[in-house]
Amino acid sequence: MAPKFLNLKLKVNLLLEANTSIDIISKILKKSSKSIYNTIQRINKKKKLNYPILNRVKRGRIKKISPREKRVINKDLTRSPKKENKRLLLENNLDISKRML
């Protein structure tokens, strides 16, 4: 995106949050009212896309530990195989049970 467009978008967003009318915004920024309407539509579209989808269905079992955390644990165990599970959990800041480990 062009820097000028981003600058315009930021200015329009700030003026909208200040409850300024579109005619006044177009006069302040010296742009046509149509371009202000278009930037407002783009801003609203972007806001709608950023909201998380709440009714999303996930398939499969929930992952409790990421592959990276698995690699860290395995690396830690190869360095010192006599470590206790509780100590591994504390040192790696994992939110899983000792039984799962």
C-alpha positions, 0 to 999 in steps of 0.5 A: 500500500502506498504511504499516502493512502495509509496516511489518509486512512489514519487521518480519516479514522482519527477524525471519525473517532472525533465524531466529525462529519464527512463534509468537514473531514473532506474540507480538512483533508482537501479530498472529495467526499466520495474518497472519504466515503471509500476510505470509511468503507475500507476502514469498516471492512478491515474492522469486520475482518479482524473480529474472531469467528466465534462459531468456528468448529475445530476438527480433531483433538486439541493440541496441548503442547506445540511441536516446538515445545516437544522439541525443547523437552526432548532436547532437555531430556537428552542433556540430562535424562535423570530430570524429574517431570516436575522440574522439566515443567517448571524450567520450560514454563509448560501448562500441562500435567506431569502425567501428560509429560 
